[in-house]
Amino acid sequence: MATYNEVMATIAASSKDDWVKDDSGKHFTYKRDLNIRLEDSTDKVQRERRKSLKEPWAENVGVGHPAEDAGFTIYYGNSFVRHVGMVAVDEYRGYIPYPKRDLNLTTREETRTITDWEYKFARIVQPPQDDLDYYLNQAGIKVK
């Protein structure tokens, strides 16, 4: 049995090689604890929201295809742990966690950031070409 924090720490400490992915690419199972699994819940997210993103940072990513809402759900056994909202970019060739906007009050510069945990999670769920760093750079998103 694992706690919420233990599941989250396990995910953060893992790499893409620590996960088994099914042929559809929608289900991931952690090799060292088969109770920890990730499910691509993008279809459900899109049925509920059905929208492309009109954020300027998202429009600059990839080769002209609109970014769309996406997401993954973390489970421990049958128990829901957390939903992770993502942005599918470049015609689903990559997933970026939703960035937070930070405003530097001194310089008035706005930056977009994701947490280290979000970055590590995104590394796990990236498609095989794994262009996460490239997409983050294009979007001007930094890891905090």
N, C-alpha and C positions, 0 to 999 in steps of 0.2 A: 504494500500500500504506500502511496506517495502523497505528499501534500502539494498544494498549488505551487508553492515556492520551489519545491524540489523538481516538479515537472518543468517549470520555467527555466530553472538553472540547468537542468539536463539538456534542454533544447539549446540553450545558449552555448553550452560546452561541446555540443556535437558538431559534426561536419556533414556535408552532403553524403559522404561515403558511409555514414552511420545509419542511413535510412534505406529501406526497401521501398521502391515505388512500383505500383501496379502498371500494367501496360497502357492504361488510359492516362496515366500521369496525374490522376486526381486523388489518389490515396497513398499516404506515406506511413510506414510503420518503423518505429525505432528498433534497431536490431538487438539492443541490449536490454530492452524492456518492451515486450510486445503490447503492453497496455497503453503505451504512449503512441498516439497516431494523429496524423494531420489529414484533413479532408479539404480538397478544393471546393469551396462553397460558392464559387463565382456564379454558377447558374442560378442559385437561389437569390444571391444579392441582386443580380440583374433583373430577375423577375419582379423583385420588390421595388427596385428603383428605376430600371430601364433608362439609363442616361449615359451619355458620353460626358467626359469632364471638359469644362471650358476654362480650366486654369491655364494661364500663360505658361507656367513651368511644364505642364504636362503636354502642351501642344508642341513644345520644342524637342520632344524626345522621339527618337526613331525616324522613320522615313515617311512622315506625312499621314500615318493612320491615326485616327482619333484614339486617345486614351480612354479607358473605360473602367468603371467600378469593378473590383474583383475582391476576393477575400478567401481566407483559409480559417478553418475551425480546428482548434486543438481539443482532443479528447484524451481522457485517461480511462481505459476500458470503455464503458458506455456513458461515462460522465462527461458532460460539457466542462471545459476548462476556460477557454477564451476564444473569442473571434478576433482575427487580425485583419483589419481592413487594408486592402492593397489597391494599387492602380496597375492595371494591365496596360503595357505600352508596346508600341511597335508591333501591332497585330498579334499580341500575346507572345511575343518573343522574350518578354521580361516582365517582372513584377517589382514595383517599387512601393514600399510602405508610405502611407500618407505622411507627408512632412508637416512639422510644426513650424509656424512662422515666429521667428525671434526678431525683435526690434532692438537694436543697440541705441539706447537713449542718448548717448554721447554723439555718435556719428550719424544717427538717423538712418543707418543702413539696415535693410531687412534681409535676413538670411533664412533659409529653409533647412531644417535639420531633422534627422531621425536618430533614435537612440542606438546604442551599440547592440542591444538585444534585438531591435527591429532589423538591423543590418544582418546580424547572424541568422535570424529567422529567414530573411529574404534570400540569403545565400543557399539555404536548404531547398527552397521551393522553386528556384530558378530553373527554367528549361535547360536542356543540355548545353546550349551554346554559352550560357552563363555570362551575360554581358552587364551584370548589375553595376559594376563600377563605372562602366562607360555610360549607362543610362543615368546614373546619379550625377555624373559630371555634366552631361548634357542638360539635365534639369536644374543644375546649380544647387544640389542638395548635399549637405555635409553630414558626416556621422559625428554625433556629439559624444 
